[in-house]
Amino acid sequence: KVTFSEILERENLRAATDLIAYYSHWITQPGRPRRYDTRFFVARAPSTQVPMHDNSELVAHLWVRPGDALEMARNGEMTLMFPTVKTLESLTRFARVEDMLEFARSPRSRPIMAPRAAVALDGSQRTLVPGDFAYAEVKKLDPDNKGQVWCDTKPGRPVEIASQVVRVTAPNPGMMTGPGTNTYLIGNTETGIAVIDPGPLLDEHIAAIEQNAAGQIKWILCTHTHIDHSSLPKES
């Protein structure tokens, strides 16, 4: 086993670390048989350098723009791993190498890209990364990454987001409410139930609250007076 520093010393080489920039950090999602923890760097390819592959881990190489590579993958002309797809997608926003390097070298937070498996509204499997809607919730509710947690919000479907805390979403999607107003049921059969933000006055939402309350509803609390959060108690 030879370390990278030993190779440099043996070959009398110096790593040109000033020419590369740290771009991203990826960790394989839990539960996979083979996992990695790696960082991606970017650099300008020297104009006189001829690329080669080792016919082992790398079996071919191709110079191609990020957007063209993604199009080739969509057309079935090449197979790309999920981290490669997401990295190429992020690179398509840069028109020039200089812009990409400037971004990579700029002071910024670099979230660890640890994909999580989840279930979409149609029942299919979906892979989420930091920044995607529901990523944080899926990570919290499914720490072992079994891929059994919903990542889409469905009105009326109860979601236990913590012990004795259930979220029920109202069927009132819109620009201000997103997929719908979230109502929270807190408590149990012994303490009684507190309803936080009971939501709009809709029969099916009222039925969902009553059905998913684990005990007698004793308190109704509103965080603010917007009609989508508080019209139900006004009419109750």
Secondary structure, 3 states (H helix, E strand, C coil): CCCHHHHHHHCCCCCCHHHEEEEEEEECCCCCCCCCEEEEEEECCCCCCCCCCCCCCCCCCCCCCHHHHHHHHHCCCCCCCHHHHHHHHHHCCCCCHHHHHHHHHCCCCCCEECCEEEECCCCCEEEECCCCCCHHHHHHHCCCCCCCCECCCCCCCCEEEECCEEEEECCCCECCCECCCEEEEEEECCCEEEEECCCCCCHHHHHHHHHHCCCCEEEEECCCCCHHHHHHHHHC
